[in-house]
Amino acid sequence: MRNGKNLVVHTFILGVAFICVLSAGCKQRETAKPKVALVMKSLANEFFKTMAEGARTHQAEHADEYELAVVGIKNELDVAQQIQFVELMIAQRVNAIVIAPADSKALVPVCKRAMDAGIIVVNIDNKFDQTVLADKGVKIPFVGPDNRKGARLAGEYLAKKLKPGDDVAIIEGAPNTFNGIQRRLGFEDAMKAAGIDIVTSQSGYWEMEKANQVVSGVIIEHPQLKAVLCSNDSMALGALAALKAAGRANDVLVVGFDNISAVQKLLKAGEIVCTIDQHADKLAIYGIEYALEMLKNKSLPADRETPVDLITAETLR
């Protein structure tokens, strides 16, 4: 009988222990912090480094509210790698993905798979293609700036330093990106309004070296060129280097977009005319905060516009 009583006691204790562990586990799941994945473009680009650093700082200041994983591709054209990163985040069962897509169309299907798995997806920096979203039957909120408006601001400032009929060139971003297209359109808006001739518009694929090569050819083909409008600051640096190498830096003006620190120095020195600040240090934060809001309130996705500001030598003083 004693062995029987001991068996009953042990069974009871184990049962109570199991219930306690199960209860603790359930409570832990209920109170677990959401995990947000920030999927970036190239972290070799200063703009995206700043964006990632801003996100990490925000998470450190709100460590009791959420966890953060940051991943980024080697260069802005490595679309396949970025797709793999999203698939990895799906496998890790994160609660939300905030993504700056390298391609406005190619990343939509994998993001839909994330949403089908119950993951919140927020789009930042480069807007997803609306036609592809509609075709896939998904709504992914875009939290970011009006790139066309920003580029138009830069173009209008440049136009004040030129005269009607002057020749300019546009160095575009990657042609498969919405923000690259919008910036080109914004530059075109300003140049056409001022009666300035766009003699060529070519892609520098967001890269300094590629822009350097393109501009080196453009200034030979168009010797009367008066300005180069670049869709990001990395390409503006490449354009300026090409102009310096050709001895044209003093008579061809350069415009950028992003307001990275290297360009701020050149603005102060008068070597670059202007750039646009879309607040890289806050851009990922805007997306993360919106994702957390959607997780908390179960709110429906809606786009949110974030600020863009013209930056000149005067504004930096």
Helices and strands as residue ranges (DSSP letters): H 2-31, E 35-40, H 46-61, E 67-72, H 79-91, E 96-99, H 108-116, E 120-124, H 130-136, E 142-145, H 147-159, E 167-172, H 178-194, E 197-203, H 208-221, E 225-230, H 233-245, E 253-255, H 261-268, E 275-277, H 280-297, E 304-306, E 309-311
